[in-house]
């Protein structure tokens, strides 16, 4: 098969690495890719939302499958674009329809979906400019802490946990009146704070059947001890020690099965990944959010741990044999530590030269995934984003896996480079 992968981050580097290993992959193209994806396929200078340019490329290069990495093109209807075009409709698209992608694209949509399908989640109300004053009253009588979420996509920055009422009112006004996230915060979901430990579970589904392909615990805060502002993710670990058979059974029974059943019942076309953002509260799982694609940096641990051929799973998803697929995992623990640019998640510089990669000493089963990198006109590897590199290592326990990833990062340098030393701290 000739495969086109859309995206340019660490997630796409990990997907490219996994897809390229498949016996079913003939040629792999990544649009637009990064310096790391070059090791596994051919980068092409086409944007993830430039559907017309993708169409031309797919026809000229006889593409059989399109794998969608980030959320933007899914919410913008990339699946529908391919399936409604006579020249593209036979291409396998890994990703949900535009309507189904609202599970990620709109917090209000996903909350209503969970209510209809009796899926455990935090209690909530939604507000907009029309009922702004009611929202202020709702905040004033709500217990603290209180969670405010911009309804639409806000690049992982649209969720704020407030510990006092003045802060909550200020955030609420910032989102709705001052349009902090543009259209994404024209509607705000206010929900109760759930106290527990977060974990993510990933499934591949055809909207009828599903297979669990992994789970991971990620670390969103910039500072050690989970302090400071949220980021896109500073690292993650898998398997998570508390994700035992008993808890996983609850996740399947109370969350995964009702979700897939809900997709089917509501005629939502879904061929792709579902990311269940969960929180464990007193041994019970609740859904914090759905995402309609793999997470980043979770993909960087989930893909190395997954033993099964990923492209074979995509083909099974397409031809209705997903329930017959055998999913197997490597036995070790995996840990990813992310190196970021100084100033991230606020303002940071780009085009900082990255050195040390070419002579890194590391074990065979460690991997360096590129997130925000590119090759500059002089042929040097430079930074091109807030999250720059994701180092994944595999060991017999989490502590050793984290230490191995940190050892590798200590051999790499770019100006302002920072990473957390305490990834997986609860399990060490």
Buried (B, 14 or more C-beta within 10 A) or exposed (E): BBBBBBBBBBBBBBBBBBBBEBEBBEBBBBBBBBBBBBEBBEBBEBBBBBBEBBBEBBEEBEBBBBBBBBBBBBBBBBBBBBBEBEEBEEBBBBBBBBBBBBBBBBBBBBBBBBEEBEBBBBEBBBBBEEBBEEBBEBBEEBEEBBBBBBBBBBEBBBBBBBEEBEBBBEBBBBBBEEEBBEEBBBBBBBBBBBEBEBBBBBBBBBBEBBBBBBBBBBBBBBEBEBEEEBBBBBBBBBBBEBBEEEBBEBBBEBBBBBBBEBBBEEEBBBBBBBBBBBBBBEEBBBBBBBBBBBBBBBBBBBBBBBEBBBBBBBBBBBEEBBEEBEEEBEEBBBBBBBBBBBEBBEEBEEEBEBEEBEEBEBEEBBBBBBBBBBBEEEEEBBBBBBBBBBBBBBBEBBBBBBBBBBBBBEEBBBEBBBBBEBBBBBBE
